[in-house]
Amino acid sequence: MTHDPPTEAPEQATTRAPSVVVVNTGHGKGKSTAAFGMVMRAVARDWRVAVIQFIKSGNWHVGEEKTAKRLGVEWWAIGEGFTWDSSNLSEDQAVAAEAWRHARAVITAGEHRLVVLDEVTYPMNWGWIDGDEVVQTLRSRPAQVNIVATGRDAPAALVDVADTVTEMVNVKHAFDRGVRAMRGIDY
């Protein structure tokens, strides 16, 4: 598919917001990776940053976590991983609820300019955390706190509260051919 090059500049944004809510969703790859790119931008601006991972556990040894911690990012990897890896879903639900309590405290304290809620859509959709409470917390957050929420199937209320929503679309994925996730590329 080809497109003609633009001949006019896009309209200029005229409003300066103190903060935004960004949602990266969809079935394509790169939702968390895009959020972690924003983490690097925020760190470069000397912002205080927190990442709370609701699904990926410390067992994943996510490369971004190692680098971000070296840069002073506060990072909490919570849970055992995806549900198909779980040995106890009830325990995972309790851990997700605790993760949300922690995330809510971080957001409402207002000490971080950027808070990433990585894979938060999963526990919201499974009913493990109260989606209405998540949305209300985002709506009433301190003015300077930016939020990035990631995960498939973002609930409508989360999409509604967001200023920017990106839908990642899966065009082609190596996993569909049986290729396992690779350290350094996928995590």
Secondary structure, 3 states (H helix, E strand, C coil): CCCCCCCCCCCCCCCCCCCCEEEEEECCCCHHHHHHHHHHHHHHCCCCEEEEECCCCHHHCCHHHHHHHHCCCEEEECCCCCHHHCCCHHHHHHHHHHHHHHHHHHHHHCCCCEEEEECCHHHHHCCCCCHHHHHHHHHCCCCCCEEEEECCCCCHHHHHHCCEEEEECCCCCHHHHCCCCCCCCCC
